[in-house]
């Protein structure tokens, strides 16, 4: 049976996806392992979790081991409209593991595009998100939605942040009844109320559901948001990446940070989100910057268990030799295996290794001991 996850380990995933991002002109971003704690304490809602490892620097400053990369990129952004910043990163972050509930060092991979964003800028990032999923597994789904559409529906309605958050939660949980109760309680009119309730039910293949979305559009802002989603999907189609694209408004994020297209990626065999991203101009404004920004992160920690499971081998070919065997014979067979694109390990005993093929040096020849191809 073919592998669900294409990568054997995190290093292979980082290498392949980094090549993908670099191919499209994204530059590698490197940062320190820690930042001033204030950066995270003031933006805890943006983080996946509120717990942060802190320590006191030699000058008395409270520092934190980074739980996130995007905040550091935004903080250091040049905010240049004329020349966009396109960066990717592969960094270790420090978060509480969902399984053990203990802090864990996790490899986070992702990219950010910052500047005067247009249709291509947004479409390019979402195209790379889908291409990333395809690189991880042939069996994947990218769910997309738009915070701009939700904001457009609420345009002109005076609501506290608490009330907006409650409405967002109804959309996220697809709770139509609670949405109806909230709209009545907040005095939201019939037309907007119906549109918000409809959002809780929209889910499925993009081409099927986009007409449902356009049918509940109420103003120029919602029209523009729906048009942006169609533009993005059109670009994915041009790139041959339109398979497995769903419209799903249960994907929502904090209105204080996100303002445009948002998306989550899934692959078969992994129960949680493996890729997540969106447009976060509002976060830029919190840092006093005028640029737009969109990006995503790949959660390699979610893939790690699947990478290690199943019928994976430690090495493709193991070559066994005895003390005194001719080094030139060993080198010749190592070269032959390597030229076939197979990984190779050489040692005197097999130990507990799981190998596709085991070869034994016999003079200048080799004998096949095991073969699982």
N, C-alpha and C positions, 0 to 999 in steps of 0.2 A: 504494500500500500504506500502511496506517495506521502511525503511529509506534508503536514499542514503548515508548519513554520519552516521557511526555507533556510534560515540561518542556524548554524550549529551552536553559536554562542554570541555573547554581546559584542565581542571584538569584531566578529565578522559582520554583524549588523551595523556597527558604527562605521566600519570601513566602507561598506557598500553604500550606505545612505549618505555618508560624507562625500563620496564620489559623485553621487547624484546631485547634491546641492552645489558642489563646486563646479559641476558641468554647466550650471545655469548662472554662474558668476557670483554666487554667494561666497563671501570670504569667511575664513575661520576666525571665530571670536574666542579669545582666551581671557579668563578672569582669575582673580584671587579666590582662595577657598573661603574667605570670609569678608564681611562687610560690616559697617556700623549697624548695630541692632535697630536703630531708629528707622532705617529704610524699611524693615519688615514690620516693625510695630505699628507704623502708620499706614500699612497696606495689608493688614492681616486678612481682609476679606478677599484679596486677590489670590492669596495662597491656598493650596489644597488643604492645608491644616494650619492651625494657629500656633502649634508648639515649635519652638526654635531653640537650638542649643546655643547658649551664650557663654561668654567669658570676658574677663576684664583685661584690656591691653596694658602694656607697661606704662602708658601715659594716663591710665585711669578711664579710658573710653570703654564703653560697653560694646563689645563686638559679638557677631553671630556667625556660626558656620552656615553657609548659604543654603536655604531651603528651596531656592528658586533662582533662575538665571535671567528671566525676562526683566525683572525689576532693575537689575544691574545694567542691562543693555539700555533700557529706557533712561536710566539716570545718567549714563555716559553718552547718550545720543548727541550728535552734533546739531540736530534739528535744522538740517539744511534742506530747503525745498528744492533747490536746483539739482543737487546730487543725492539720490536716495542711498540710504544705507541698507545693504543686503548682507546679512551675516548668518552663519550657522554655528552651532556650538555642540560640543560633547563634553559635558562637565559632570562631576560628581556632586550631588546635592544630598542634604541630610534631612531625612523625614522619618516620621513614624510609620513603620510597616503595618499594613492593614492586617496581616496575618498574626504577627507576633506582638503588635502594639508596642514595639520597642524601636528606638531610633536605629536607622539603617543608612549606610552609604549607598546611594542609588545613582546609576548612570542615567543622565537625562540628555537626550539628543533633540535638537530642534532648530528652527530658523526664525528669523524676524525680518520683515521688510518695513522700513521706516522712511517717510518722506511725503511728497505730494502724491498720494496714492490715486490711481485712476483705475478704470476697468481692468486693464491688463495687469497692473500690480496685484490686485485682489485675486484675479483669476489665476495668475501664475502661482501664488502661494497655495491656493486650493488644489491646483493641478499637481504641485509637488507633494501635497499631503496624500492625494490619491495614488500617485506614483510610489510613494513610500509604502503605503499599504500593499500595493501590488508586489513590491520588492520583498515584503515580509511574507505574504501568502497570496496564492491565487484566489482564495476564498475569503473575500473581505467586503465590507460595506462602509460607505461614507455617508453619514447622516448630516444634513445641513439645515439650517434655519436662519432667521434674521432678527436680531434685536431691533434693527431699524424699523421693521414692520410693526413690531409690538409698540415701540415708541411712537410710531405714526398713529396707531389706533388711539393711544392715550394723549395725543397732542391736544392741548387746550383744556384738558381736564385737570383741575387742581386736586392733587392727591399727595399725601405725605409719603415719605420713603417707606414707612411701615406698610401702608396700604398697597403701594406698588409691589413691594416684596411679596405680599400675600397673593396678589394677582399672578405674579410670576410663578409662585409655587403651585398655584392651581393649574397653570399651563404645563409646568414641568411634570406634575403627577397625573395629568389628563383628567382632572377632577371637574367634570362639567357642572355637577350639582353645586359644589362649593363655589365655583366661579359665578354661577347664577345668584347665589346668596350674597357673595361679595358685591356684585354689581348693584343689587338692590340696596344693600346697606350703604354703599358709597354714592348712591344716587346717579349711577352711570346710565345714560340713555339707552333706549331699546336697540338702536342700530349698532352702537359700539358694543353693548352687552352681547348681542348675537354674534358679532365678529369674534369677540374674545372667546366665547363658548365654542365657536367653530374651530378656533386654533387648537383646542384641546383634543380634537378628533382627527386632525390632519396628520396622516402618516402613510407613506408608501412610495413607490417609484416616482421619481421627480416628474417625468412627463405626464403621469396620470394625475398627480396631485397639484401641479402648479395652477391648473385652471380653477381648482377649488380655492386656492389662495387668492387669485385675482378676483374671484367672485365676491370676496368679502372685503376687498380694498375699498377704503372710504375717502381717501384724499390724495393729494399729490405726493405726500411723503410715503404712504403705503404703496402707491403706484410705482414710485422710484425704487423702493425696496424689493418689490416683486420683480421689477425689470432687471435689477442687479442680479438677483438669483438666476433669472433666465440667461443673462449674459454669461455668468460663471458656468452654468451648465452647458451653454453653447460652446464655450471654449474647451471644456472637458471633452465634449463630443468631437470637436475638431482634432483634439489630441488622441482620440481613440480611448479615452479614459472615462466614458460615461456609464460603464457597467457598474451596477451596485451602488448607484447614487439615489438616496432617499431624501424626501422632504419630511422633516420631523420637528415640530415645534415644541416637543418636550425637551429639546435641547435649548436651554436658556442659561444666561449668566447674569452676574451682577450688573445692574444698570449704571452703577457708579463707574464702571470700568469699560464695559463693552457697548458698542453702538452700531454694529453692522453685522455682516455675515459671520456666523459661528458654526462649528462643525465638530463631530466626534467620529473616530474611526474604530472599527471592530474587525477582528479576524476570527475565523472558526476555531473553536477549541479553547479560546481565552474568554472567561466570563466577564471581564471588565473592559473598560475603554482602554485602547492601546495608543490612541492618538487623539489629541484635543487641541483646538485652536480657535481663533477668531480675530475680529477687528476690535482694537481697544484704544481708539482715539481718546476716550475719556481718561484713561490712565495717563496718557501723554499730557493732557491738560492739568492733571494733578501735579505734574512736575513742571508746570509752567511752560510747556512746549507746544508749538502750533502744528507740528507734523502729524500726519496720520500714521497708524501702525497696525500691522497684521502679522500673525505668526502662528506657529503650532509647536507642540512638543510631542515626541514619541516616548512612551513610557516603557523602556526596555525591561524594567523590573517585572512588568506584567507578562512579558514574553519569556522571561528567563526559565520558568518552570517547564514551559512547552519546548523550549530549545533543548533542555536536558532530558526530556522524557522520550518514551517510545523506543524505537530500534536504533537509536543513535550509536555510533561507534566512536571510540576514543581516537582512532586513527584508521585511515583506509588500509594501509599496508604496513605490516610489522615484519622487519627482516631480522632474523635470529642468526647469530654467529657464535663461534667458539674462540677462545683465546688462541692466538697464533694464526687465525685465518688471514688470508691475504687482503690487505687494505684496499688494493686496487680492484679486487673482485667486489668488495663491499661497495666501493665508490661507483663502480660501473652499474650495479643493480639499483642503487639509490638514484642515480641519474636517470635510468630507464623508467623507474616508477614516477619520478617527479615530472618527467616530460609528458606523462599521461595525464597530468593534472591531478594526481592523487597525493594525499598527504602520506608521509612515510616516517617511520620511527625505527631506529636501529638499536638493538640491545641483545644481551646474551640469553635472557629468559623472558617468557611472556608475562609472568606475573598475573595480575588480575585485569589486564587490558582487554577491551572488547574491540576486535579488529575485523574488517571485512575480509582481509586476506593475510595469511601468515606464511612467510617464505623462510626457508632455511638454507644458508650458504653451504654448498657442497663443492669444495674446490673452487673452480671458476664458474660453476653453475648454481642454480637455486632449485630447491625442491618445494613444491606447494604442500604445506602442512594443513592449512585450512583455507576454505574459499566460500564466502557467504554472498557473493555477488549474484 
